[in-house]
Amino acid sequence: MLLVQGEAFDDLFRAAKREAFHLEVRDDYYSADYGPLLRFLAGEAEDYEWFQPWLRLVRDTVSRGVAINRARVVSNPHNDYTRYARHVARLNMAAGEQVRYLSRELIDAEQLTRDDWWLFDDSVVAFTVFEPEENGRWLGAAVTTDPRIVEYVRGVKERVWAMATPLPRYEDS
């Protein structure tokens, strides 16, 4: 596996021809002192300037006809981070991502992976890598094209995507 970061990670989206799929299985991604999360919890206004590079990449990718699909497996009741991520997901969707949620109790843990990953065109897997401590920051992605790994995560993708609920319907439930 090769660790990619920054522009090399973004290049995976630029090279995609059909789909970039992201599976998220963690309930927390940032420490409790993460500024945007704290502002959200305090009900403060946010300009989301920090999120614009990602949203530009999404818009550019989708404008080329590449689908960006994100599935989040979440615990209930939702913690502060999950509520925050649902709020921010509206921006992801406005940029062109399809976002779905699956309550963790609706799927057997053996049918998931323990790690988050991206799957590009059903042929390249990029496992997200975080600092070792809990809620550590994102370091990059470990990329592989190993056909056994690709096939396994493709099966997980298909199962989770079929079971997950689109964000607007999930919020209404």
C-alpha positions as CSV (number, residue, x, y, z in Angstrom):
1,M,0.0,0.0,0.0
2,L,1.1,3.5,-0.7
3,L,0.2,6.4,1.6
4,V,-1.1,9.4,-0.3
5,Q,-1.7,12.9,1.0
6,G,-2.8,16.4,-0.2
7,E,-2.8,16.7,-4.0
8,A,-2.0,13.1,-4.5
9,F,-5.2,12.2,-2.6
10,D,-7.2,14.8,-4.6
11,D,-5.7,13.2,-7.8
12,L,-7.6,10.0,-7.0
13,F,-10.8,12.1,-7.6
14,R,-9.4,13.7,-10.7
15,A,-8.6,10.3,-12.2
16,A,-12.0,8.7,-11.3
17,K,-14.2,8.1,-14.3
18,R,-17.5,6.8,-12.8
19,E,-17.7,6.9,-9.0
20,A,-15.9,7.8,-5.8
21,F,-17.6,6.0,-2.8
22,H,-16.8,6.8,0.8
23,L,-17.7,4.6,3.8
24,E,-17.5,6.1,7.2
25,V,-17.8,3.8,10.2
26,R,-16.5,6.0,13.1
27,D,-18.7,8.0,15.4
28,D,-16.1,10.7,16.0
29,Y,-13.5,12.2,13.8
30,Y,-12.2,15.2,15.7
31,S,-11.2,16.0,19.3
32,A,-13.7,17.7,21.6
33,D,-11.9,21.0,21.1
34,Y,-12.4,21.1,17.3
35,G,-13.4,24.7,16.5
36,P,-16.1,24.1,13.9
37,L,-17.8,21.5,16.1
38,L,-17.6,23.8,19.1
39,R,-19.2,26.7,17.0
40,F,-21.9,24.4,15.9
41,L,-22.7,23.2,19.4
42,A,-22.8,26.8,20.6
43,G,-25.2,27.8,17.8
44,E,-22.6,30.3,16.4
45,A,-22.6,31.4,12.7
46,E,-20.1,29.6,10.5
47,D,-18.7,30.7,7.1
48,Y,-17.4,27.2,6.3
49,E,-14.4,28.8,4.6
50,W,-12.3,25.8,5.8
51,F,-14.6,23.4,3.8
52,Q,-14.4,25.2,0.5
53,P,-11.4,23.3,-1.0
54,W,-13.3,20.0,-0.5
55,L,-16.5,21.4,-1.9
56,R,-14.6,22.7,-5.0
57,L,-13.1,19.3,-5.5
58,V,-16.6,17.7,-5.2
59,R,-18.1,20.2,-7.7
60,D,-15.3,19.7,-10.2
61,T,-15.5,15.9,-9.9
62,V,-19.3,15.8,-10.3
63,S,-19.2,18.2,-13.2
64,R,-17.2,15.6,-15.1
65,G,-20.0,13.1,-14.6
66,V,-18.4,11.2,-11.7
67,A,-20.7,10.3,-8.8
68,I,-19.5,11.0,-5.3
69,N,-21.4,8.8,-2.8
70,R,-20.9,8.8,0.9
71,A,-22.4,6.3,3.4
72,R,-22.2,6.9,7.1
73,V,-22.8,4.1,9.6
74,V,-23.8,5.8,12.8
75,S,-24.7,4.9,16.4
76,N,-27.9,5.9,18.1
77,P,-28.5,8.1,19.9
78,H,-26.4,10.4,17.8
79,N,-23.5,12.0,19.5
80,D,-22.4,15.7,19.0
81,Y,-20.2,14.8,16.1
82,T,-22.9,12.9,14.2
83,R,-25.3,15.8,14.7
84,Y,-22.6,18.2,13.4
85,A,-21.8,15.9,10.4
86,R,-25.4,15.7,9.4
87,H,-25.6,19.5,9.5
88,V,-22.5,19.9,7.3
89,A,-23.6,17.1,5.0
90,R,-26.1,19.6,3.5
91,L,-23.1,21.4,2.0
92,N,-21.8,18.1,0.7
93,M,-25.1,17.5,-1.0
94,A,-25.4,21.0,-2.4
95,A,-21.9,20.5,-4.0
96,G,-23.2,17.3,-5.6
97,E,-22.5,14.4,-3.2
98,Q,-25.1,11.8,-2.5
99,V,-25.1,11.2,1.3
100,R,-26.8,8.3,3.0
101,Y,-27.0,7.2,6.7
102,L,-27.3,3.7,8.1
103,S,-28.0,3.2,11.8
104,R,-25.4,0.8,13.2
105,E,-27.9,-1.5,14.8
106,L,-29.4,-2.3,11.4
107,I,-26.3,-4.1,10.1
108,D,-24.2,-6.8,11.5
109,A,-20.7,-5.5,12.4
110,E,-19.2,-8.5,10.5
111,Q,-20.7,-7.1,7.3
112,L,-18.7,-3.9,7.6
113,T,-15.0,-3.0,7.8
114,R,-13.4,-1.5,10.9
115,D,-11.8,1.2,8.8
116,D,-13.1,4.0,6.6
117,W,-12.2,4.0,2.9
118,W,-12.8,5.4,-0.5
119,L,-13.4,3.2,-3.5
120,F,-12.7,4.7,-6.9
121,D,-14.3,3.2,-9.9
122,D,-14.6,-0.2,-8.1
123,S,-10.9,-0.7,-8.7
124,V,-8.8,1.5,-6.3
125,V,-9.3,1.4,-2.5
126,A,-7.9,4.2,-0.3
127,F,-8.1,3.4,3.4
128,T,-8.3,6.6,5.5
129,V,-5.4,6.9,7.9
130,F,-5.7,8.8,11.2
131,E,-3.2,9.7,13.9
132,P,-3.1,6.8,16.4
133,E,-4.8,8.6,19.3
134,E,-8.6,8.6,19.5
135,N,-10.1,11.3,17.4
136,G,-6.7,11.9,15.7
137,R,-6.4,14.0,12.6
138,W,-6.5,12.6,9.1
139,L,-3.1,11.8,7.8
140,G,-3.9,10.6,4.3
141,A,-5.0,7.4,2.6
142,A,-3.3,4.0,2.1
143,V,-4.0,3.0,-1.5
144,T,-4.3,-0.5,-2.9
145,T,-5.5,-2.1,-6.1
146,D,-5.2,-5.6,-4.6
147,P,-8.2,-7.4,-6.3
148,R,-9.2,-9.4,-3.2
149,I,-9.4,-6.2,-1.1
150,V,-11.2,-4.3,-3.9
151,E,-13.7,-7.1,-4.3
152,Y,-14.3,-7.3,-0.5
153,V,-14.9,-3.6,-0.1
154,R,-17.1,-3.5,-3.2
155,G,-19.4,-6.0,-1.6
156,V,-19.5,-3.9,1.6
157,K,-20.2,-0.8,-0.5
158,E,-23.1,-2.5,-2.3
159,R,-24.6,-3.9,0.9
160,V,-24.3,-0.6,2.9
161,W,-25.5,1.7,0.0
162,A,-28.6,-0.5,-0.5
163,M,-29.5,-0.5,3.2
164,A,-28.7,3.2,3.9
165,T,-31.2,6.0,3.8
166,P,-30.7,9.2,1.8
167,L,-30.0,12.1,4.2
168,P,-33.3,14.0,3.6
169,R,-35.3,10.9,4.4
170,Y,-33.1,10.0,7.3
171,E,-33.6,13.4,8.9
172,D,-37.3,13.0,8.6
173,S,-37.3,9.6,10.3
